Amino acid sequence: MTVVSEQIKECQDQNSIPIFPLFNQMIVISEGVLEGDFVDAVRYPSPQHMTGWWLTTNLYNNDIKTLKTIHYHHLAFKRPDLIKYLALPFGFRFLSENKMIWFDEGVLS
């Protein structure tokens, strides 16, 4: 199954229309994401150069100064297990540990 097909399936399962991130867009991550830790993710409405995704792990200390902004393609190569979720539209969240996905209307307000 191709990456795009997996992304479309995840969106269909959530009754949503995919918003595909672009490889040159930026994504916000905490320590532990690139190392393979479980991720708590949320997609915020964002400027064009950003995917809107913020991915944190249990290593995140709630200090936004410790977060990193990287190109989406770096995440795609390091964490292919997460890519299928990243076309979910703004307002969606997921937990990689138990593959839980939900829409959080509060993210959009």
MMTF fields as JSON, N, C-alpha, C and O atoms, coordinates in Angstrom:
{
  "mmtfVersion": "1.0.0",
  "mmtfProducer": "UNKNOWN",
  "numBonds": 435,
  "numAtoms": 436,
  "numGroups": 109,
  "numChains": 1,
  "numModels": 1,
  "chainsPerModel": [1],
  "groupsPerChain": [109],
  "chainIdList": ["A"],
  "bondAtomList": [4, 2, 8, 6, 12, 10, 16, 14, 20, 18, 24, 22, 28, 26, 32, 30, 36, 34, 40, 38, 44, 42, 48, 46, 52, 50, 56, 54, 60, 58, 64, 62, 68, 66, 72, 70, 76, 74, 80, 78, 84, 82, 88, 86, 92, 90, 96, 94, 100, 98, 104, 102, 108, 106, 112, 110, 116, 114, 120, 118, 124, 122, 128, 126, 132, 130, 136, 134, 140, 138, 144, 142, 148, 146, 152, 150, 156, 154, 160, 158, 164, 162, 168, 166, 172, 170, 176, 174, 180, 178, 184, 182, 188, 186, 192, 190, 196, 194, 200, 198, 204, 202, 208, 206, 212, 210, 216, 214, 220, 218, 224, 222, 228, 226, 232, 230, 236, 234, 240, 238, 244, 242, 248, 246, 252, 250, 256, 254, 260, 258, 264, 262, 268, 266, 272, 270, 276, 274, 280, 278, 284, 282, 288, 286, 292, 290, 296, 294, 300, 298, 304, 302, 308, 306, 312, 310, 316, 314, 320, 318, 324, 322, 328, 326, 332, 330, 336, 334, 340, 338, 344, 342, 348, 346, 352, 350, 356, 354, 360, 358, 364, 362, 368, 366, 372, 370, 376, 374, 380, 378, 384, 382, 388, 386, 392, 390, 396, 394, 400, 398, 404, 402, 408, 406, 412, 410, 416, 414, 420, 418, 424, 422, 428, 426, 432, 430],
  "bondOrderList": [1, 1, 1, 1, 1, 1, 1, 1, 1, 1, 1, 1, 1, 1, 1, 1, 1, 1, 1, 1, 1, 1, 1, 1, 1, 1, 1, 1, 1, 1, 1, 1, 1, 1, 1, 1, 1, 1, 1, 1, 1, 1, 1, 1, 1, 1, 1, 1, 1, 1, 1, 1, 1, 1, 1, 1, 1, 1, 1, 1, 1, 1, 1, 1, 1, 1, 1, 1, 1, 1, 1, 1, 1, 1, 1, 1, 1, 1, 1, 1, 1, 1, 1, 1, 1, 1, 1, 1, 1, 1, 1, 1, 1, 1, 1, 1, 1, 1, 1, 1, 1, 1, 1, 1, 1, 1, 1, 1],
  "groupList": [{"groupName": "MET", "atomNameList": ["N", "CA", "C", "O"], "elementList": ["N", "C", "C", "O"], "formalChargeList": [0, 0, 0, 0], "bondAtomList": [1, 0, 2, 1, 3, 2], "bondOrderList": [1, 1, 2], "singleLetterCode": "M", "chemCompType": "L-PEPTIDE LINKING"}, {"groupName": "THR", "atomNameList": ["N", "CA", "C", "O"], "elementList": ["N", "C", "C", "O"], "formalChargeList": [0, 0, 0, 0], "bondAtomList": [1, 0, 2, 1, 3, 2], "bondOrderList": [1, 1, 2], "singleLetterCode": "T", "chemCompType": "L-PEPTIDE LINKING"}, {"groupName": "VAL", "atomNameList": ["N", "CA", "C", "O"], "elementList": ["N", "C", "C", "O"], "formalChargeList": [0, 0, 0, 0], "bondAtomList": [1, 0, 2, 1, 3, 2], "bondOrderList": [1, 1, 2], "singleLetterCode": "V", "chemCompType": "L-PEPTIDE LINKING"}, {"groupName": "SER", "atomNameList": ["N", "CA", "C", "O"], "elementList": ["N", "C", "C", "O"], "formalChargeList": [0, 0, 0, 0], "bondAtomList": [1, 0, 2, 1, 3, 2], "bondOrderList": [1, 1, 2], "singleLetterCode": "S", "chemCompType": "L-PEPTIDE LINKING"}, {"groupName": "GLU", "atomNameList": ["N", "CA", "C", "O"], "elementList": ["N", "C", "C", "O"], "formalChargeList": [0, 0, 0, 0], "bondAtomList": [1, 0, 2, 1, 3, 2], "bondOrderList": [1, 1, 2], "singleLetterCode": "E", "chemCompType": "L-PEPTIDE LINKING"}, {"groupName": "GLN", "atomNameList": ["N", "CA", "C", "O"], "elementList": ["N", "C", "C", "O"], "formalChargeList": [0, 0, 0, 0], "bondAtomList": [1, 0, 2, 1, 3, 2], "bondOrderList": [1, 1, 2], "singleLetterCode": "Q", "chemCompType": "L-PEPTIDE LINKING"}, {"groupName": "ILE", "atomNameList": ["N", "CA", "C", "O"], "elementList": ["N", "C", "C", "O"], "formalChargeList": [0, 0, 0, 0], "bondAtomList": [1, 0, 2, 1, 3, 2], "bondOrderList": [1, 1, 2], "singleLetterCode": "I", "chemCompType": "L-PEPTIDE LINKING"}, {"groupName": "LYS", "atomNameList": ["N", "CA", "C", "O"], "elementList": ["N", "C", "C", "O"], "formalChargeList": [0, 0, 0, 0], "bondAtomList": [1, 0, 2, 1, 3, 2], "bondOrderList": [1, 1, 2], "singleLetterCode": "K", "chemCompType": "L-PEPTIDE LINKING"}, {"groupName": "CYS", "atomNameList": ["N", "CA", "C", "O"], "elementList": ["N", "C", "C", "O"], "formalChargeList": [0, 0, 0, 0], "bondAtomList": [1, 0, 2, 1, 3, 2], "bondOrderList": [1, 1, 2], "singleLetterCode": "C", "chemCompType": "L-PEPTIDE LINKING"}, {"groupName": "ASP", "atomNameList": ["N", "CA", "C", "O"], "elementList": ["N", "C", "C", "O"], "formalChargeList": [0, 0, 0, 0], "bondAtomList": [1, 0, 2, 1, 3, 2], "bondOrderList": [1, 1, 2], "singleLetterCode": "D", "chemCompType": "L-PEPTIDE LINKING"}, {"groupName": "ASN", "atomNameList": ["N", "CA", "C", "O"], "elementList": ["N", "C", "C", "O"], "formalChargeList": [0, 0, 0, 0], "bondAtomList": [1, 0, 2, 1, 3, 2], "bondOrderList": [1, 1, 2], "singleLetterCode": "N", "chemCompType": "L-PEPTIDE LINKING"}, {"groupName": "PRO", "atomNameList": ["N", "CA", "C", "O"], "elementList": ["N", "C", "C", "O"], "formalChargeList": [0, 0, 0, 0], "bondAtomList": [1, 0, 2, 1, 3, 2], "bondOrderList": [1, 1, 2], "singleLetterCode": "P", "chemCompType": "L-PEPTIDE LINKING"}, {"groupName": "PHE", "atomNameList": ["N", "CA", "C", "O"], "elementList": ["N", "C", "C", "O"], "formalChargeList": [0, 0, 0, 0], "bondAtomList": [1, 0, 2, 1, 3, 2], "bondOrderList": [1, 1, 2], "singleLetterCode": "F", "chemCompType": "L-PEPTIDE LINKING"}, {"groupName": "LEU", "atomNameList": ["N", "CA", "C", "O"], "elementList": ["N", "C", "C", "O"], "formalChargeList": [0, 0, 0, 0], "bondAtomList": [1, 0, 2, 1, 3, 2], "bondOrderList": [1, 1, 2], "singleLetterCode": "L", "chemCompType": "L-PEPTIDE LINKING"}, {"groupName": "GLY", "atomNameList": ["N", "CA", "C", "O"], "elementList": ["N", "C", "C", "O"], "formalChargeList": [0, 0, 0, 0], "bondAtomList": [1, 0, 2, 1, 3, 2], "bondOrderList": [1, 1, 2], "singleLetterCode": "G", "chemCompType": "PEPTIDE LINKING"}, {"groupName": "ALA", "atomNameList": ["N", "CA", "C", "O"], "elementList": ["N", "C", "C", "O"], "formalChargeList": [0, 0, 0, 0], "bondAtomList": [1, 0, 2, 1, 3, 2], "bondOrderList": [1, 1, 2], "singleLetterCode": "A", "chemCompType": "L-PEPTIDE LINKING"}, {"groupName": "ARG", "atomNameList": ["N", "CA", "C", "O"], "elementList": ["N", "C", "C", "O"], "formalChargeList": [0, 0, 0, 0], "bondAtomList": [1, 0, 2, 1, 3, 2], "bondOrderList": [1, 1, 2], "singleLetterCode": "R", "chemCompType": "L-PEPTIDE LINKING"}, {"groupName": "TYR", "atomNameList": ["N", "CA", "C", "O"], "elementList": ["N", "C", "C", "O"], "formalChargeList": [0, 0, 0, 0], "bondAtomList": [1, 0, 2, 1, 3, 2], "bondOrderList": [1, 1, 2], "singleLetterCode": "Y", "chemCompType": "L-PEPTIDE LINKING"}, {"groupName": "HIS", "atomNameList": ["N", "CA", "C", "O"], "elementList": ["N", "C", "C", "O"], "formalChargeList": [0, 0, 0, 0], "bondAtomList": [1, 0, 2, 1, 3, 2], "bondOrderList": [1, 1, 2], "singleLetterCode": "H", "chemCompType": "L-PEPTIDE LINKING"}, {"groupName": "TRP", "atomNameList": ["N", "CA", "C", "O"], "elementList": ["N", "C", "C", "O"], "formalChargeList": [0, 0, 0, 0], "bondAtomList": [1, 0, 2, 1, 3, 2], "bondOrderList": [1, 1, 2], "singleLetterCode": "W", "chemCompType": "L-PEPTIDE LINKING"}],
  "groupTypeList": [0, 1, 2, 2, 3, 4, 5, 6, 7, 4, 8, 5, 9, 5, 10, 3, 6, 11, 6, 12, 11, 13, 12, 10, 5, 0, 6, 2, 6, 3, 4, 14, 2, 13, 4, 14, 9, 12, 2, 9, 15, 2, 16, 17, 11, 3, 11, 5, 18, 0, 1, 14, 19, 19, 13, 1, 1, 10, 13, 17, 10, 10, 9, 6, 7, 1, 13, 7, 1, 6, 18, 17, 18, 18, 13, 15, 12, 7, 16, 11, 9, 13, 6, 7, 17, 13, 15, 13, 11, 12, 14, 12, 16, 12, 13, 3, 4, 10, 7, 0, 6, 19, 12, 9, 4, 14, 2, 13, 3],
  "groupIdList": [1, 2, 3, 4, 5, 6, 7, 8, 9, 10, 11, 12, 13, 14, 15, 16, 17, 18, 19, 20, 21, 22, 23, 24, 25, 26, 27, 28, 29, 30, 31, 32, 33, 34, 35, 36, 37, 38, 39, 40, 41, 42, 43, 44, 45, 46, 47, 48, 49, 50, 51, 52, 53, 54, 55, 56, 57, 58, 59, 60, 61, 62, 63, 64, 65, 66, 67, 68, 69, 70, 71, 72, 73, 74, 75, 76, 77, 78, 79, 80, 81, 82, 83, 84, 85, 86, 87, 88, 89, 90, 91, 92, 93, 94, 95, 96, 97, 98, 99, 100, 101, 102, 103, 104, 105, 106, 107, 108, 109],
  "secStructList": [7, 7, 2, 2, 2, 2, 2, 2, 2, 2, 2, 2, 2, 6, 6, 7, 7, 7, 7, 7, 7, 7, 6, 6, 1, 3, 3, 3, 3, 7, 6, 6, 6, 6, 6, 6, 7, 7, 7, 3, 3, 3, 3, 7, 7, 7, 7, 6, 6, 3, 3, 3, 3, 3, 3, 3, 7, 6, 6, 7, 7, 1, 7, 4, 4, 4, 7, 3, 3, 3, 3, 2, 2, 2, 2, 2, 2, 2, 7, 6, 6, 6, 4, 4, 4, 6, 6, 1, 7, 6, 6, 3, 3, 3, 3, 6, 6, 6, 6, 3, 3, 3, 3, 7, 4, 4, 4, 4, 7],
  "xCoordList": [0.851, 0.0, 0.903, 1.88, 0.59, 1.41, 1.102, 0.07, 2.0, 1.82, 0.542, -0.229, 0.315, -0.881, -2.137, -3.105, -2.145, -3.309, -3.583, -4.735, -2.519, -2.685, -3.246, -4.094, -2.769, -3.268, -4.743, -5.537, -5.102, -6.498, -7.381, -8.466, -6.936, -7.718, -7.94, -9.055, -6.899, -7.058, -8.079, -8.899, -8.033, -8.988, -10.401, -11.352, -10.551, -11.87, -12.436, -13.623, -11.591, -12.036, -12.549, -13.368, -12.068, -12.484, -13.508, -13.825, -14.027, -14.997, -14.478, -15.194, -13.229, -12.633, -11.93, -11.626, -11.684, -10.996, -9.519, -9.2, -8.617, -7.193, -6.671, -7.087, -5.759, -4.964, -3.522, -2.939, -2.964, -1.638, -0.549, -0.495, 0.315, 1.459, 2.448, 2.527, 3.194, 4.218, 5.578, 5.813, 6.475, 7.777, 8.577, 9.404, 8.343, 9.116, 8.461, 9.018, 7.297, 6.665, 7.354, 8.084, 7.103, 7.736, 6.754, 5.537, 7.324, 6.546, 7.222, 8.447, 6.437, 6.961, 7.048, 6.093, 8.217, 8.415, 9.115, 9.797, 8.92, 9.642, 10.736, 10.841, 11.537, 12.535, 11.828, 10.749, 12.436, 11.887, 11.123, 10.961, 10.65, 9.868, 10.741, 10.389, 11.864, 12.728, 13.372, 13.816, 13.421, 14.032, 13.072, 13.48, 11.795, 10.847, 9.899, 9.17, 9.885, 8.963, 7.52, 7.258, 6.587, 5.172, 4.874, 5.465, 3.943, 3.657, 2.227, 1.297, 2.076, 0.79, 0.788, 1.612, -0.117, -0.071, -1.368, -2.457, -1.219, -2.364, -2.033, -0.895, -3.053, -2.855, -3.629, -4.859, -2.868, -3.429, -3.508, -2.68, -4.503, -4.476, -3.167, -2.783, -2.49, -1.143, -0.86, -1.581, 0.204, 0.638, 1.049, 1.306, 1.107, 1.374, 2.681, 2.761, 3.696, 4.983, 5.009, 5.985, 3.935, 3.844, 2.792, 1.787, 3.03, 2.013, 0.873, -0.254, 1.164, 0.186, 0.361, -0.208, 1.131, 1.313, 2.31, 3.388, 1.919, 2.779, 2.805, 1.765, 3.991, 4.149, 5.03, 6.154, 4.5, 5.25, 5.289, 4.481, 6.24, 6.363, 6.295, 6.139, 6.415, 6.387, 7.645, 7.727, 8.61, 9.803, 9.562, 10.381, 8.451, 8.153, 7.873, 7.081, 8.53, 8.433, 7.458, 7.494, 6.61, 5.624, 6.244, 5.593, 7.479, 8.152, 8.33, 9.157, 7.549, 7.599, 8.973, 9.267, 9.812, 11.172, 12.017, 13.046, 11.591, 12.347, 11.912, 12.532, 10.858, 10.386, 11.279, 11.904, 11.327, 12.117, 11.173, 10.12, 11.554, 10.828, 11.741, 12.856, 11.244, 12.03, 11.199, 9.981, 11.843, 11.102, 10.359, 10.856, 9.174, 8.338, 9.092, 8.942, 9.897, 10.578, 11.545, 11.772, 12.122, 12.997, 12.199, 12.659, 11.01, 10.147, 9.728, 9.713, 9.391, 8.922, 9.959, 9.608, 11.226, 12.275, 12.599, 12.937, 12.5, 12.817, 11.655, 11.873, 10.406, 9.232, 8.145, 7.052, 8.435, 7.428, 6.152, 5.106, 6.221, 5.037, 3.995, 2.825, 4.389, 3.463, 2.84, 1.819, 3.422, 3.031, 1.562, 0.912, 1.039, -0.35, -1.356, -2.459, -1.0, -1.911, -1.81, -2.699, -0.762, -0.438, -1.194, -0.92, -2.135, -3.029, -4.368, -5.239, -4.529, -5.756, -5.839, -4.823, -7.032, -7.184, -6.912, -6.756, -6.862, -6.691, -7.787, -8.949, -7.382, -8.321, -8.23, -8.787, -7.536, -7.401, -6.233, -5.257, -6.376, -5.346, -5.164, -6.065, -3.993, -3.805, -2.758, -1.87, -2.895, -1.913, -1.341, -2.079, -0.037, 0.555, 0.596, 0.601, 0.625, 0.735, -0.428, -0.226, -1.646, -2.817, -3.589, -4.709, -2.975, -3.553, -4.942, -5.826, -5.106, -6.365, -6.362, -5.387, -7.448, -7.597, -8.929, -9.938, -8.932, -10.185, -10.086, -8.999, -11.262, -11.353, -11.607, -12.475, -10.86, -10.97, -11.346, -10.487, -12.632, -13.135, -12.466, -12.342, -12.034, -11.384, -10.088, -9.665, -9.46, -8.208, -8.47, -7.588, -9.659, -9.983, -10.464, -10.586, -10.738, -11.256, -10.222, -10.516],
  "yCoordList": [-1.172, 0.0, 1.244, 1.3, 2.203, 3.407, 4.328, 4.193, 5.25, 6.204, 7.007, 7.19, 7.483, 8.29, 7.467, 7.974, 6.216, 5.342, 5.149, 5.16, 4.973, 4.822, 6.097, 6.04, 7.249, 8.52, 8.709, 9.145, 8.385, 8.5, 7.584, 7.989, 6.36, 5.412, 5.936, 5.861, 6.465, 7.003, 8.138, 8.231, 8.99, 10.095, 9.579, 10.065, 8.609, 8.032, 7.398, 7.537, 6.707, 6.087, 7.124, 6.811, 8.355, 9.451, 10.374, 11.44, 9.957, 10.763, 12.184, 13.168, 12.261, 13.562, 13.584, 12.54, 14.778, 14.976, 15.236, 16.097, 14.505, 14.673, 16.071, 16.698, 16.531, 17.725, 17.248, 17.163, 16.941, 16.335, 17.347, 18.421, 17.014, 17.893, 17.796, 16.773, 18.858, 18.9, 18.664, 19.081, 18.002, 17.664, 18.876, 18.761, 20.04, 21.225, 22.02, 23.024, 21.595, 22.264, 21.853, 20.863, 22.625, 22.391, 21.721, 21.851, 21.002, 20.296, 20.524, 20.62, 20.609, 20.859, 19.526, 18.75, 19.273, 18.015, 18.271, 19.278, 17.33, 17.366, 16.31, 15.507, 16.331, 15.296, 13.939, 13.808, 12.95, 11.602, 11.216, 10.029, 12.201, 11.871, 11.148, 10.059, 11.735, 11.123, 9.838, 9.006, 9.682, 8.489, 7.307, 6.211, 7.515, 6.405, 6.277, 5.289, 7.249, 7.183, 7.343, 7.828, 6.923, 7.115, 8.603, 9.412, 8.954, 10.348, 10.71, 9.93, 11.904, 12.559, 13.707, 14.615, 13.686, 14.63, 15.42, 14.919, 16.661, 17.529, 18.399, 18.836, 18.647, 19.49, 20.788, 20.806, 21.88, 23.221, 23.927, 23.673, 24.817, 25.684, 26.477, 27.012, 26.55, 27.109, 27.866, 27.729, 28.676, 29.347, 28.321, 27.16, 28.753, 27.884, 27.094, 25.972, 27.659, 26.963, 25.857, 25.113, 25.751, 24.747, 23.696, 23.998, 22.455, 21.401, 21.586, 21.163, 22.215, 22.349, 21.289, 21.409, 20.265, 19.172, 19.538, 20.069, 19.239, 19.32, 17.914, 17.374, 17.322, 15.963, 16.008, 16.509, 15.477, 15.445, 14.017, 13.167, 13.782, 12.486, 12.733, 13.867, 11.661, 11.827, 12.544, 12.866, 12.796, 13.552, 15.068, 15.845, 15.477, 16.904, 17.478, 16.924, 18.587, 19.186, 20.374, 21.135, 20.535, 21.621, 23.008, 24.011, 23.068, 24.339, 24.422, 23.713, 25.293, 25.34, 25.721, 25.49, 26.296, 26.647, 25.402, 25.49, 24.252, 23.017, 22.284, 21.29, 22.76, 22.122, 22.505, 23.566, 21.626, 21.863, 21.954, 21.317, 22.739, 22.808, 22.211, 22.685, 21.154, 20.478, 20.355, 20.532, 20.056, 19.799, 18.47, 17.496, 18.465, 17.272, 16.065, 14.958, 16.26, 15.117, 14.44, 13.235, 15.186, 14.553, 13.585, 12.487, 14.009, 13.129, 11.913, 10.79, 12.142, 11.047, 9.939, 8.759, 10.308, 9.299, 8.63, 7.447, 9.372, 8.816, 8.057, 7.104, 8.477, 7.884, 7.53, 8.095, 6.605, 6.234, 5.669, 5.662, 5.201, 4.674, 5.757, 5.437, 7.01, 8.106, 8.731, 9.41, 8.518, 9.235, 9.018, 9.938, 7.835, 7.566, 8.483, 8.674, 9.056, 9.943, 11.406, 12.197, 11.774, 13.184, 13.92, 15.095, 13.26, 13.966, 14.274, 14.897, 13.84, 14.197, 15.714, 16.371, 16.281, 17.741, 18.409, 17.752, 19.725, 20.536, 20.184, 19.991, 20.108, 19.762, 18.308, 17.932, 17.498, 16.092, 15.889, 16.639, 14.849, 14.408, 12.902, 12.209, 12.41, 10.964, 10.631, 11.426, 9.426, 8.855, 7.631, 6.704, 7.616, 6.498, 5.219, 4.123, 5.343, 4.167, 3.203, 1.995, 3.741, 2.875, 3.144, 2.665, 3.916, 4.23, 4.878, 4.651, 5.67, 6.366, 7.671, 8.423, 7.94, 9.147, 9.791, 9.101, 11.124, 11.815, 13.262, 13.82, 13.853, 15.253, 16.062, 15.712, 17.14, 18.01, 19.398, 20.166, 19.719, 21.002, 22.178, 23.255, 21.989, 23.042, 23.527, 24.657, 22.691, 23.057, 24.152, 24.966, 24.182, 25.135, 26.484, 27.438, 26.566, 27.841, 28.631, 29.722],
  "zCoordList": [0.0, 0.0, 0.0, 0.747, -0.806, -0.869, 0.311, 0.969, 0.561, 1.648, 1.451, 2.393, 0.239, -0.033, 0.197, 0.765, -0.229, -0.015, 1.471, 1.902, 2.25, 3.698, 4.32, 5.211, 3.846, 4.367, 4.009, 4.843, 2.783, 2.36, 3.193, 3.612, 3.439, 4.239, 5.65, 6.166, 6.281, 7.64, 7.647, 8.56, 6.641, 6.552, 6.301, 6.915, 5.414, 5.158, 6.424, 6.717, 7.166, 8.423, 9.414, 10.278, 9.288, 10.172, 9.504, 10.032, 8.335, 7.579, 7.334, 7.526, 6.91, 6.656, 5.303, 4.725, 4.821, 3.547, 3.846, 4.666, 3.191, 3.485, 3.154, 2.18, 3.983, 3.703, 3.786, 4.867, 2.634, 2.579, 2.912, 2.313, 3.858, 4.111, 2.959, 2.279, 2.75, 1.704, 2.34, 3.474, 1.624, 2.17, 2.631, 3.536, 2.018, 2.407, 3.529, 3.974, 3.993, 5.113, 6.417, 6.47, 7.445, 8.74, 9.699, 9.571, 10.658, 11.669, 13.024, 13.1, 14.07, 15.41, 16.15, 16.172, 16.758, 17.484, 18.815, 19.01, 19.708, 20.98, 20.967, 20.04, 22.004, 22.196, 22.231, 22.809, 21.619, 21.629, 20.375, 20.093, 19.618, 18.414, 17.394, 16.941, 17.033, 16.021, 16.524, 15.732, 17.838, 18.429, 18.512, 18.895, 18.158, 18.096, 19.266, 19.355, 20.169, 21.304, 20.835, 19.734, 21.697, 21.391, 21.306, 22.022, 20.415, 20.093, 20.451, 20.247, 20.984, 21.194, 20.189, 20.297, 19.217, 18.103, 17.971, 18.252, 17.539, 17.27, 16.065, 15.893, 15.224, 14.04, 14.183, 14.195, 14.293, 14.447, 13.094, 12.22, 12.909, 11.736, 11.763, 12.803, 10.626, 10.602, 9.323, 8.334, 9.346, 8.122, 7.063, 7.379, 5.837, 4.689, 4.797, 4.298, 5.437, 5.516, 6.574, 6.673, 7.363, 8.428, 8.09, 7.447, 8.527, 8.36, 9.342, 9.083, 10.464, 11.547, 12.621, 13.706, 12.337, 13.292, 14.374, 14.108, 15.593, 16.769, 17.348, 17.723, 17.421, 17.942, 19.184, 19.151, 20.269, 21.518, 22.063, 21.688, 22.948, 23.623, 25.126, 25.577, 25.884, 27.337, 27.847, 29.032, 26.983, 27.362, 27.31, 27.8, 26.723, 26.601, 27.993, 28.756, 28.31, 29.639, 29.717, 30.685, 28.732, 28.653, 28.506, 28.795, 28.064, 27.778, 26.262, 25.688, 25.618, 24.156, 23.627, 22.454, 24.464, 24.047, 23.766, 23.096, 24.27, 24.053, 22.785, 22.406, 22.128, 20.9, 19.725, 19.72, 18.736, 17.527, 16.333, 16.313, 15.352, 14.092, 13.029, 12.809, 12.367, 11.339, 10.069, 10.104, 8.962, 7.725, 7.833, 8.399, 7.283, 7.281, 6.726, 7.242, 5.686, 5.071, 6.033, 5.922, 6.979, 7.976, 8.849, 9.163, 9.23, 10.026, 9.203, 9.707, 7.943, 7.077, 6.963, 6.949, 6.883, 6.768, 8.093, 8.123, 9.186, 10.509, 11.141, 11.889, 10.843, 11.476, 10.459, 10.502, 9.548, 8.55, 9.167, 8.518, 10.398, 11.082, 11.367, 11.581, 11.374, 11.672, 10.436, 10.539, 9.292, 8.074, 7.709, 7.214, 7.943, 7.545, 8.236, 7.725, 9.387, 10.118, 9.695, 10.011, 9.0, 8.846, 7.741, 7.494, 7.073, 6.151, 6.821, 6.215, 8.067, 8.789, 8.891, 9.118, 8.726, 8.7, 10.053, 11.082, 10.001, 11.2, 12.207, 11.852, 13.457, 14.523, 14.962, 15.993, 14.191, 14.572, 15.517, 15.523, 16.309, 17.238, 17.057, 16.584, 17.437, 17.511, 18.554, 18.863, 19.084, 20.001, 19.313, 18.978, 19.099, 18.365, 19.192, 18.632, 20.506, 21.366, 21.173, 21.052, 21.145, 20.992, 19.696, 19.519, 18.798, 17.487, 17.613, 16.786, 18.642, 18.865, 18.076, 18.117, 17.357, 16.535, 16.896, 17.039, 17.043, 17.274, 16.812, 16.671, 16.582, 16.208, 17.465, 18.265, 17.646, 18.811, 18.328, 17.895, 18.403, 17.906, 18.612, 18.029, 19.853, 20.606, 19.983, 20.226, 19.19, 18.513, 17.485, 17.212, 16.917, 15.859, 16.377, 15.609, 17.675, 18.191, 18.945, 19.435]
}
